[in-house]
Amino acid sequence: NLSQRLTTVAKFVPQGARVADIGSDHGYLPAALALQDQIEYAVAGEVVRGPYENAVSEIKKLDLARTIQARLADGLAAIKDSDRIDTITIAGMGGALITQILDAHPEKLAGVTRLILQPNVGEDRLRKWLMNHQFQIMAERMVAEDGHIYEVIVAEPSIVPFRYSKYELTFGPFLLEQHSPVFVKKWQSELQRQEDVLRQIKCASKPPVAKIKQEEEYINLIREVLN
Ligand code: SAM
């Protein structure tokens, strides 16, 4: 049974898609998609041998080798032209690592019509990458599970130029608009955390002025959105 987090990612995979799941670990996501006949084909990419072998045995156990190929490769290098991948999923990593993976092989993104990303942290940085690479956010979700609040970001290539504001980059254009109870919860706890950070850096023998200013700006941004 798939976690709520991965179930939410799965919901955004189009029917009949050809998916590359990068950092697939056990391959649970592509396996679930194949079992529910939601996809035509998938690559389960893994850079570490242990998880790659887990994916191989999961695919074998479920008899899904006709639909899913496990590949030991770094990031998008797992994708071959002949795969005709149209959807990429990357879940359970930091936003910085996700942007590194997307940056490393721009040519692999050419035929891709949808990215479904689930950063654990660093969502703002990932949204900035999407904006700078003309991937427009089409949907966003928040999922609370195991004491953590996860964000799922769905993006598609855009031919129309667009920009996101500082608010949209930080909070997510759709999440900001929805302002759901789980959104409020996430940002209330982030506000508390940042207020602690600010208190601590102000206690230093030589308080770092630039850092304090940056921290205060971030805190004010969160306060504004929560009010
Ligand atoms: N995607 C699954 C999920 O969301 O439950 C697994 C998440 S797991 C925390 C992250 C996985 O990404 C690990 O198995 C790790 O080996 C893999 N990974 C990290 N960097 C990678 C890269 N550059 N290319 C492929 N896989 C990578």
Residues whose N, C-alpha, C, O or C-beta is under 5 A from the ligand:
A	BS01	SAM	I22 G23 S24 D25 G45 E46 V47 V48 P51 A73 D74 G75 A91 G92
